[in-house]
Amino acid sequence: MERYESLVIGLGAMGAATVYQLAKAGVKVAGIDRHHPPHTFGSSHGDTRITRLSVGEGAQYVPIVRNSHRIWRELEAASGEALFEQSGLLVLTSRDDFDPSDESDFTLRTIGLANTYGIEHEVLDAAQIRQRFAQFAHVADSAIGYYEPGGGFVRPERCIEVQLRLAEQHGATLYKGETVTAIRADEHGVTVTTDQRTLQADKLVVSAGNWAGGLLGAPFDQLLKVYRQQLFWFELEPGADLVGKSPTYILTHGQGEGNTNYGFPALPGEGTLKIATAQYHTASTPETLDRTVSAAEEQAMYAQQVRGRIAGVTSKVVKSAVCAYTVTPDHHFIIDQHPTLQHTLVVSPCSGHGFKHSAALGEAFAQWCIRGSSDLDLSAFSLKRFAGQALAPQ
């Protein structure tokens, strides 16, 4: 039976970063994944993922993403791969009923955090948005924008591949295509059984994403839900002058979940603009998830999110994809020791906004394995906040 100092279950965003950081620190570590990462079965794919320093979801994320930006650059230097593109990030609200005193507005929250943390940015009015970004020629006269020049996107598949490759170069062992069937823990450490082998370790990090609820049991099987998401690459109109001039963006155009979309720059040679939404009303499981996008879904996306809102694109979908978010009741992360499994840290139910933080969190989880604590304050993500909640089964 092979014994390691640390084991990591799940080699997506969080797991790949953790294995890399542990191996780089000289720890004898192994990672396990039921698929062959980077893959398309979880949430760490789709060519591009947004990153921004002013994280409107909450101030607790700002120190994490700052560290991630540093680590992406370190990984680029170590690998020679382009991982982090500072294309600029535009967060904007364009709606006829916009209330500039609405503290729940995502753009206003983003501006407030940037002011608090000294993050470089500009606040733009409707005329400035239209002048600088042709794709938003249709914004309302009351529109407000937040532009962060240091924001942009990371390339998820490439980030995972680089970190796993470097981890192996530093001595990590990766078991791909293996499914974990049991986890046991006692005062001496943890024992992980897969469909092919049994491994032991002093510390275990579980970053199983979509599969975490089923793998870990209570309370995670009730706390975590999996939601299917759709990604669309719309063909550019002939003559659309968006390459090199379109930012990564998040657009709020009304109240409620269905009135926000986000997208990425038109990249050289691709002829498309990637645009997506998030939904949290229909839960699924990784086993039953429909991984195809229908023609009707493509048409609905264009009608509801693109037409009259994003200029320079046609209704033709060149490519589409499905990913799945693992979501907590309050849409914030869970990062905490397992309540009954000793020596086990549970991470990565990241509710759809985790990739930008993954490099720094991997470093923090490695520190926990090595010394029992991390430089980052991750107390905001404790399980304690759910204590006493009545949770309905999925």
C-alpha angles and dihedrals in degrees: 000000000000117000126202135181090233137013127197122199113204122027102210124109098318099031096050091050092048095048090048094050093046093049092046088054090055097254118149098241140166129194127205129200130172090218134034107269135250086051140145101240100090133029104285101091142068102105097266139042126187121248127184136159096223099064106192091199090076148316091254089074099055098082090046097054091045089060091046092056089054093049094047088058091047089051091050090053092048096046107028089230126128106238108151122049116191094206092153124259125241120193111185142171116208115174133127092233096050113152113201090204094056103118091191093063109115095219093050091048089051092051091048093053092047090053092048095049099037094244113168110250148133129229111221133196125214095272092051092048092051093046096049102035116041093191089067097053089126100058118135119260089247093054120134127196138196115205120194112185092195094056127088135113145307126215105240102195091046092047091053094045092050095048093047092047092049091045090057090047087055091052105269119149116223122199106196126183092027125125120213110232102176142011123198130176138186137158091289097056141273133311119205120192122197131182087267110032149357121246133187130203145166093234135023130200115195111203097158097142111188091016097048097095094052094042099047103037121199130050093007096055088064099035097052129067129179119223126192115232131191130218124197133193108202121200115248119243115253108273095013104154099208105117108108091003104070122084133210102265149184114205125194110192102165145353122295138030098298095056101073130078134171135202150171139240122283100256125214115270096007102090092206144096117219112222128174145165136204128234129192103176103084117052124200140171129245088246097052100034115131102231097189129081116224127221088245091056090050091052093046092050092053093046097046104034111018113031110089091002108064116042125205100038132100128220091253114112108211094183137002136186142182127225131171131228122211103218134196124209093260097034092243126117128271112222112160145113114277109262094229108015110080120223090015126126118195115208143155110054083130102163095228101303103077109098095078088057099042100095093055094041090053088056090049093048090050089053089051090053092049102041109004097252140057136226090237119076103237097166092114088071097055122134088233091084090070095051112131095011117139103234122193117216117252 
